[in-house]
């Protein structure tokens, strides 16, 4: 409760912070923490220094809605899901860290054992049969939305795919982000199963032993895999917008694999932003 951060050595410019987990243990190997801090700027040429403060008695973390609280870390996002919690617990199980209310409730009798080690802290496993999450409120995406997250598809078939985000079906229109085993991406944004599709082929050489991948969609159908831009194609004039209602499934298909640290924004994150996020998260 006493951990604070600042951008200056005097501690006058406090930074917003979210402490997701902080585990102490007599064994060093079992100690871990997951803390997110919003910094005012990041230089591409010199080290950006932040300062940590601790060891003050009788302190607690600011409430989530405080100017330095956890929700203030994510003011540039529509929804952020850390995917940390037991999906068999009382609904909603996964809380939207932004405070915008896009909390997730599980379906398909997801068990407590669906929580496992992820790319960052815990992750949630989907069984590919009937597991999915429902958003508490429909998330409307505009034409410049951005998506990012860590993904692990449990499959060895190159044509297998999983639905990460979708609206099921709305007025006979399908919207969804699909990830394939070879890490190509497709975004469905219109009527039917075979029209109005953005596709992005993975031309980046993949290590077959690599399981977790960082995927991102930047603005209007620019896709990235582990911060490398993928070649995108447009089959028809789809507008990359729609309602997000579900995670991990749609009306017909379900994801088999793991998701971790899923983020949505209603702006177009720059390529530099995405290429910075990836190494900061995979090798901080």
N, C-alpha and C positions, 0 to 999 in steps of 0.2 A: 503493500500500500504506500510505501514511502518513495517509490521510484519516480523520478521526474527527469525531464530532458529540457535542454535549452540550446539555442543557436549561438550563445555568447558565453564567454568564460566567467562572466560575473553572475550569470543565471537570471538576468533580468528579462530576457526574451524567451518565455516558456513555450514549449511545443506541445501540441495535442498528441495524446498517446492512447493506444489500446493494448492492454495486457491480456492476451488470449489465454496463455497458460504460463505458470511459473512454478516449477517443481523442484523442491529441495530434497536431497537424499544424502545419506552418509557415504554412498558410493558415487564417485564423480561421474561414472558412465551413465548413471540414471538421472542426473540433473539436466534439466532443459528448460528453456523458456521460449515463448513466441510473443514478440512485442513489435507493434507497428507504430511508427512515428511519422508525422507529417512535417517535412522540412520546407522552409520557404523557397529554397532554390537549390539547384544542383549544377555545379560547374563541370563542363566537359574537359577541362584542361588541368585543373588543380584539385587536390583533395578537398572535400567538403567536410568540415569538422562539426560534430555535435557533441554536447556534453551531457553526461549522466550524473544525476544527483541522488543520493540515498543516505540511509542511516539516520533519519529523523524520526523520533519517537511519535507514536499515536497518530500516524498519518494513514489515510485511506485514499484510494484512487478517486479522482473527480467523477461525479455521476456522468453517465453516458452523454447527456445533452449539454454538459458544461462546455464552455469555450475551449477548454483544454481536454475535454473528455473524449471517449472513444469514437463517437459519431463525427466529431470534428476532424478526425483523421481522413474521413472518406467523403469530403464535401464535393469532390470532382466525380463522384460515382452515383449511379442510380441504385445499384444493389451490389453488395459484397457478401459472399457466403464463404466462411472459412471451412465449412464441412467438418466440424470438430465433434459434434454431439451425437448421442445415442438416438438412432431413428425409431427405436421402439418406445421411447419415453413419451411423456405427455406432449400433445401437439400444441403449438408448432415446435418442432424439434430443432430446426436450423434457423437461427435468428439473423436477419439482415443487419449487418454491422453499421450500415449508414443511418439507421433510424427511419428510413423511408417506408418501412412496414412491409417489405416484400419477404416476409418470413415463409419458411417452407414446412409443409406437413407431409409426412410420408404415407404412402399407400402400398398395398401388396404385402402387408405383414412383415415389413423389414425388421430383421432381428438385431439385437444389440451387437452381435458378432459382425455386423456389416461395417462397424467402425474398425479401421486398421491404420497402419502407418502409411502416411502419404508423402507427397513431395515436400510439404511443409506441415509439420505437426500431423494431425490425423487426416483421414480421408473417408469417404463413404463408398461402399461397394454396392453395385446394382446387379441383380441376379440374371437379367436378360429375359425373365419370364413375365413378371408383373410389377416389379419395383419401380416406383417413380415418386417424385415430389410434386406437390401442387403449391403454387404461389398464393399467398393470402389475398393479394390484389393483382389484377392484370397489369403487367409492365409494358407500357406502350413505347416502342422504339421509333425514333425518327430516322431520317435518311442518313444520318452520320453516326450511327451507334458504333460502339467498340465493345468487343468481348475478349476476355482472356481467361485462361485457366489451365490447370494441370490435368492430364488425361492419361488413362492407362486402359486400353481396350484388351479384354481377356479373350483373345482369339488368335488363331494362326492362319485363318483364311484371308487371302488378300482382298476378297470382295465383301467381307463382312463389314458392317457399319453399325454405328450406335447413334442414337438421338441424344444430343446433349440438352438442347432447349427447343421447345415447340409450343404451339398453341392448340395442339390437337387438330381441330378443324374449326374454321370460323367462316360462316356464309359460303361453304364449299371451297374456301381457300385454305391452302396449307402454308404454314410458316414453320421453319425449323432449321437448326444447324446440325448437320450430320458429319460425323468423322469416320473415315474408313481406316481399315487396318494398315494400309500403306501410308496413312496420314495425309491423304487428300481430304479436302473439305468440300461440302456442298451446302448451299443455302437455298432452300425452297421458299419462294415468296409469292405464290400465286395459285391459280386453280389447277387441280389435278396433280398427278404424281410425276409427270414428265415435262412440265412446262415451267417457265419462269425460274430458271435455276442459275445461280452463280456456282461455278466449279473452280477449284484451285488444285492443280496437280502438284504433288510433291516431287520436285526435281532434285531435292537435297539427299545426298547419300545418307542412309540410315544404318546405324549399328543395330543388327538384329537382336542384340542382347539388351538394348536400351528399352526400358519399359515406360517410364514416365516421360511425357513430352509436354512442352509448353506451347499451347496453341493460342493464336490471337487473330481477331478480325478487326481491321483498322479502317474505319470510315466505310466508303462504298466499295465493298467486296475486295479489299486488299487483305490477303491472308498471310499469316506468318506461322512457321513451325520452328521452335527454338530460336526465335528472332530472325530467321531467314525468310525472306519474302518468297511466296509461292506464286507460280504463274496462274493468273485468274482468267476465266472466260465467262462470258455472259451468253446464255442461249436465247433469251428473249428479254423484253424490256421490263424486268422486275424492279420494283422499288424495294430496297432492303429495309423494310419496316414492317411492323405488325405487332400483335400482342404476344407476349410471352406468358403462358399459363402454366407450363409444365417443365420439369427438369428430369431427364433420364428416360423419357418416353413420349409417345404420341398416341393416337387412337388405335394404331395397329402394331407398333414395334416398340421394343424396350432395349435399353442399354445393358450390356454385359461388361462390367469393368468398374473402374474407380474414377471418381472426380474429386478434385481438391482445389481450393482457393479460386472460386469462380467469381468473376467481376463483370459488371455491365455498366456502361456509361452512355449517355446520350450526346456524346461528342466524338470527334475523330481524333484519337490519340495519334501522335506523330510516330513516324518510324523510329526516330531517336528515342522516344519514350519507351516503345516496346523493346527496343534493343538494349535499353538500360534495365528495364524490369526483369528481363530473363536472367542475366548474370547476377543481379542483386538477389534474386530469389533462389537460384540454383547453387550459388557459391558466394554467399554473403561475406 
